[in-house]
Amino acid sequence: MTLVASMAGLASTAVPARHVPRRSLCAASLKDAVDLATLRKEYSKQGLNEEDMSDEPMQTFDTWIQEAINAKCIEPNAMCVSTCQDNTPSARYVLLKAHDKRGFVWFTNYESRKGEDLAANPAAAITFWWGDLERSVRIEGKVEKVSEQESDDYFNKRPRGAQLGAWSSNQSRPIRSREELAAQEQSIIAHFKDMPKVTRPPHWGGYRLVPTRIEFWKGRESRLHDRLVYERASGEEQWTRPKRLQP
């Protein structure tokens, strides 16, 4: 059964939603609106101590992301990647797919907005947020493309649907409708129909952020949060011992 036929079948069996006038929805949302200024969470007393931190921030990061996974935080490897071109910042969420002493790796379309930003200005920042653990990590550094082999190895591990999706979307480019996007996908599915392997698009691959600054944040009472930051010069391997920043 084709993807389009499957979607049509689901649509025919779906329970129709009760029509609610737009005015009623707006009125209800205004009535139940919460004053954002009053939203506040009091964090715990447990904090960060310099003497408990590793000399290597990547070791601490390894521990923290594993604890986020163990705690079943939603999308524990989700990170906000921030780029900047012509003094115009841009941010979006992607998934961390690898990390080691060299840096933090994600994969995307090189012709996307973030790809264009990084081509013009290969500096970026990434932020992790694990709310259930009252923790965040901020990382800054230079960005480079991973090797062709690394991109191929990861692409070959992706589900076939995700592989086809990398071909189907001209990421960040305007499109007239969802139907047009579906038509692009169907064209790609047809193209690779009789091929056992989907090859990696030449415009798709990985980036590695090589960090020069890593900050570990832990929420504390009365908004007096703990912030410990490691730094190193670009091209250097040695990190400074963590220093404390005011919240």
ABEGO torsion letter per residue (X at the ends): XBAAAAAAAAAAABBBBBBBBAAAAAAAAAAABBBAAABBBBBBABBBBAAABBABAAAAAAAAAAAAAAAGBBGAABBBBBBBBGGBBBBBBBBBABBBAAEBBBBBBAABAAAAAAAABABBBBBBBBAAAGBBBBBBEBBBBBBAAAAAAAAAABBAAAAAAAAABBBGBBBABAAAAAAAAAAAAAAAAABABBBBBAABEBBBBBBABBBBBBBBBGGBBBBBBBBBBBGBABBBBBBBBBX
